[in-house]
Amino acid sequence: MAEHSFADLPADGLVAVVKRDCATCEMVEPVLAQLRETNPDLMIVTQDDPTFPALDAVIHDADLRLSWHADIETVPTLIMRSAGEEESRTVGWSRVQWEGLTGVCGLGADLPDQRPGCGSMSVDPDRVDALNAKFAGGTASRRVEFAELEDEFEAMFDRGWSDGLPLVPPTPERVARMLSGTSRDPSDIVAIVPPNLIEASVEKVAINAVMAGCKPEYLPVVLAGLEAVCNDDFNMHGVLATTMGVGPILIVNGPIRRGLEMNSGMNVLGQGNRANATIGRAVQLCVRNLGGGRPGEIDRSTHGQPGKLGLCFAEDEEGSPWTSLAEDRGFATDTNTVTAFCGEAPRIVFDQMSRTAESLTASIAQVMLGNVHPRISGMDTVLVLCPEHMARFSDAGWDKARFVTELRGHLNLDVDSILRGVDGIGEGIPAGLGLEGLQLPKFPDGGILPVHAGGPAGLFSSVIGGWVSGPMGSVPVTKEIVR
Amino acid sequence: MSVTVLDPTDETTPQVRERVSRPESLAGLTIGLLDISKPRGNVFLDQVQNRLAELDATVIRFSKPTFSKPAPADLRHEIASQCDAVIEALAD
């Protein structure tokens, strides 16, 4: 928010803000008349009816500018100012407080001792967004006025802002409301967005979050998500430019999941939850509209994958006997985080018959051996374990480290069987590297990221295969969500 | 009533730059061959180098540290300052 301006208020003296549509304001009308006698400079501001109170020189705050700038939340409000600064204020009617503030005794002798006030029109939910948009220092972004006969939804498609789905028009009022979701200044730079390496301000991210359909309380997650993908480790430029069908996948941990009512349960990787659906979309819209990462331009993906519209989900921490993804990555359980992973579309791990941890581990490994291609190794993966699969491991008393160790034991590739040309298949690793007779791990150290999520029934987990891992490709990045 | 929205883009305008005119001949020129480090890019560039040698061009070979990231600024500067033209090899 911009600095409040008190230019319209007197440097010294009393100010009373009232409205007729408030019984307490009407009740104190004689008190204001009384104060005018002792303090002729008393400034009286009325929000609704210019003829109320029936006194001289009442200022009508028709556009609520003065009320907004003076942070009036309740009427009546009585303010004492001195040397251009507010000295004190009292809200509602309280004889003791009004007398204390004004130094005048015997105010409203026939009134009750106190009576609460009413809501100021400047904080009326139907007005506050427009007022914020109008007075909060103004937004820095260019205003685009659509023509009278232009359909605003078609106009946004025409301007190339959309990922293919309709967008919510980012009016100044909606953007102001979105910006109320963060304590960060609208001009703060959140990230340098690839591929064009554009500085993204909080305001620009908020505009794209409005378009994506986010609520204001999602904005901190969008900001952290954008930070997580815009750095050399995650390598968003490469993730866009690769012909492989991968994109940023966001996993949210911490108490904020519940506050935002994110889905970590049934259909967790699917449709139907606003936060899940719009947070990832907002990050992708920032990459598109700010960074310039558009399909057919820098985005060269052969197939892409449906999650590139935005894939974001929450881990089911409460239902998990294991440490969370965020804990594994060094964050406390009460810290809110978002982890960005460069991944392909989720693929199902079907196992309805394993009844022991050993059987299920070997079974999951068989699916994971096929990640990307059975002969290709060295890429990370997210493994989304469903609750019924997780039960096999908790029943056996396995912790996450035990599971990963056992799993990796099944995930070694015999080099001799994956050499190029073996079985008449050209794909594979080249001969002559001195690896013949050896085994190669399918996944790099630390390259398996288990996450617990999914509906309570069903023996289906999911794997989300990665892209080139490590500093030569994309490294998963976790950022703390700061409100 | 018309609708006013805030611009969601970066609001920049791309800078338009003239392309360098195509050389009449490659004879005597220095040509950079940039391997982006995809498998077998070198196979392609070896062939290109042979053909360029027949045209009396001088060849300097460069390679990106990884195909997955943009060429570092220093490498781009090195190519621009040493070469008259560059051929980049995507491969697989």
Chai-1 contact restraints between the chains, C-beta under 6 A:
chainA,res_idxA,chainB,res_idxB,connection_type,confidence,min_distance_angstrom,max_distance_angstrom,comment,restraint_id
A,T139,B,L6,contact,1.0,0.0,6.0,A-B,restraint_1
A,S141,B,L6,contact,1.0,0.0,6.0,A-B,restraint_2
A,S141,B,D7,contact,1.0,0.0,6.0,A-B,restraint_3
A,R142,B,D7,contact,1.0,0.0,6.0,A-B,restraint_4
A,R142,B,E11,contact,1.0,0.0,6.0,A-B,restraint_5
A,R143,B,T4,contact,1.0,0.0,6.0,A-B,restraint_6
A,V144,B,V5,contact,1.0,0.0,6.0,A-B,restraint_7
A,V144,B,D7,contact,1.0,0.0,6.0,A-B,restraint_8
A,E145,B,S2,contact,1.0,0.0,6.0,A-B,restraint_9
A,E145,B,T4,contact,1.0,0.0,6.0,A-B,restraint_10
A,F146,B,S2,contact,1.0,0.0,6.0,A-B,restraint_11
A,F146,B,V3,contact,1.0,0.0,6.0,A-B,restraint_12
A,E148,B,S2,contact,1.0,0.0,6.0,A-B,restraint_13
A,E152,B,V3,contact,1.0,0.0,6.0,A-B,restraint_14
A,W161,B,P8,contact,1.0,0.0,6.0,A-B,restraint_15
A,P169,B,V3,contact,1.0,0.0,6.0,A-B,restraint_16
A,P169,B,V5,contact,1.0,0.0,6.0,A-B,restraint_17
A,P170,B,V5,contact,1.0,0.0,6.0,A-B,restraint_18
A,P170,B,L6,contact,1.0,0.0,6.0,A-B,restraint_19
A,T171,B,V5,contact,1.0,0.0,6.0,A-B,restraint_20
A,V175,B,L6,contact,1.0,0.0,6.0,A-B,restraint_21
A,I198,B,D10,contact,1.0,0.0,6.0,A-B,restraint_22
A,I207,B,L6,contact,1.0,0.0,6.0,A-B,restraint_23
A,I207,B,P8,contact,1.0,0.0,6.0,A-B,restraint_24
A,N208,B,P8,contact,1.0,0.0,6.0,A-B,restraint_25
A,M211,B,P8,contact,1.0,0.0,6.0,A-B,restraint_26
A,N235,B,K69,contact,1.0,0.0,6.0,A-B,restraint_27
A,H237,B,P70,contact,1.0,0.0,6.0,A-B,restraint_28
A,G238,B,S68,contact,1.0,0.0,6.0,A-B,restraint_29
A,G238,B,K69,contact,1.0,0.0,6.0,A-B,restraint_30
A,N289,B,P8,contact,1.0,0.0,6.0,A-B,restraint_31
A,N289,B,T9,contact,1.0,0.0,6.0,A-B,restraint_32
A,L290,B,D10,contact,1.0,0.0,6.0,A-B,restraint_33
A,V468,B,S68,contact,1.0,0.0,6.0,A-B,restraint_34
A,M472,B,T66,contact,1.0,0.0,6.0,A-B,restraint_35
A,M472,B,S68,contact,1.0,0.0,6.0,A-B,restraint_36
A,G473,B,S68,contact,1.0,0.0,6.0,A-B,restraint_37
